Amino acid sequence: MDNQMHLARLCYNPDFEKLKPEYLEALPAMLKFYLQFLGKQPRFLGDKITLVDFIAYDVLERNQVFEPKCLDAFPNLKDFISRFEGLEISHSTK
């Protein structure tokens, strides 16, 4: 959650343009933590999707929207995003 709040505070800060380079400089280190936690697993806690995957997706996707090339150095995170976006949604009719 801290990552989401940091980005939100940056985007709504009147000094956005001044603060943006500092955020982008720190972004790879933050993404590296996600990469290390994910490792070579398909999801953050193993094979089954959990709440952690939804939170991580939200953080990663928002940063990718903010800086489209931010995940280029992290192919495992890009693959995670693709797998998450490819999930089939089941709708209950009951």
C-alpha positions as CSV (number, residue, x, y, z in Angstrom):
1,M,0.0,0.0,0.0
2,D,2.8,2.4,0.7
3,N,3.8,2.3,-3.0
4,Q,0.2,3.2,-4.0
5,M,0.1,6.1,-1.6
6,H,3.5,7.4,-2.7
7,L,2.4,7.5,-6.3
8,A,-0.9,9.1,-5.4
9,R,0.8,11.8,-3.3
10,L,3.2,12.5,-6.1
11,C,0.4,12.9,-8.7
12,Y,-1.6,15.3,-6.6
13,N,1.4,17.3,-5.4
14,P,1.6,20.9,-6.8
15,D,5.3,20.2,-7.3
16,F,4.6,17.1,-9.4
17,E,7.1,18.0,-12.2
18,K,9.8,18.8,-9.7
19,L,9.3,15.6,-7.7
20,K,8.6,13.2,-10.7
21,P,12.4,12.6,-11.5
22,E,13.1,11.5,-7.9
23,Y,10.2,9.1,-7.9
24,L,11.3,7.6,-11.3
25,E,14.8,7.2,-10.0
26,A,13.6,5.3,-6.9
27,L,11.1,3.2,-8.9
28,P,13.5,0.4,-10.1
29,A,14.5,-0.3,-6.5
30,M,10.9,-0.6,-5.4
31,L,10.1,-2.9,-8.4
32,K,13.1,-5.0,-7.5
33,F,11.4,-5.9,-4.2
34,Y,8.3,-7.1,-6.1
35,L,10.6,-9.1,-8.4
36,Q,12.4,-10.7,-5.5
37,F,9.2,-11.7,-3.8
38,L,7.6,-13.1,-7.0
39,G,10.7,-14.9,-8.0
40,K,9.9,-17.5,-10.7
41,Q,6.5,-18.3,-9.3
42,P,3.4,-17.6,-11.5
43,R,1.8,-15.7,-8.6
44,F,3.1,-14.0,-5.5
45,L,2.1,-16.8,-3.1
46,G,2.5,-19.8,-5.4
47,D,0.2,-21.3,-7.9
48,K,-3.2,-20.1,-6.7
49,I,-4.3,-16.5,-7.0
50,T,-4.7,-14.6,-3.7
51,L,-5.5,-11.1,-2.6
52,V,-1.8,-10.4,-2.7
53,D,-1.8,-10.8,-6.4
54,F,-4.6,-8.2,-6.8
55,I,-2.8,-5.7,-4.7
56,A,0.5,-6.3,-6.5
57,Y,-1.2,-6.0,-9.9
58,D,-2.7,-2.7,-8.9
59,V,0.6,-1.3,-7.8
60,L,2.5,-2.6,-10.8
61,E,-0.1,-1.6,-13.4
62,R,-0.5,1.9,-12.0
63,N,3.3,2.4,-12.2
64,Q,3.3,1.0,-15.7
65,V,0.6,3.6,-16.7
66,F,2.6,6.3,-15.0
67,E,5.9,5.2,-16.7
68,P,5.2,2.7,-19.5
69,K,8.8,1.5,-19.7
70,C,9.2,0.9,-16.0
71,L,8.8,-2.9,-16.2
72,D,11.1,-3.3,-19.2
73,A,14.0,-4.4,-17.0
74,F,11.7,-6.8,-15.1
75,P,10.4,-9.5,-17.5
76,N,9.0,-11.6,-14.7
77,L,6.8,-8.7,-13.5
78,K,5.7,-8.1,-17.1
79,D,4.8,-11.8,-17.4
80,F,2.8,-11.6,-14.1
81,I,0.9,-8.6,-15.5
82,S,0.1,-10.6,-18.6
83,R,-1.0,-13.7,-16.7
84,F,-3.2,-11.6,-14.4
85,E,-4.8,-9.7,-17.3
86,G,-5.5,-13.0,-19.0
87,L,-7.4,-14.5,-16.1
88,E,-10.9,-15.7,-17.0
89,I,-13.6,-14.2,-14.8
90,S,-16.4,-16.6,-13.7
91,H,-19.8,-15.0,-13.1
92,S,-22.1,-16.8,-10.8
93,T,-25.7,-17.0,-11.9
94,K,-27.1,-18.1,-8.5
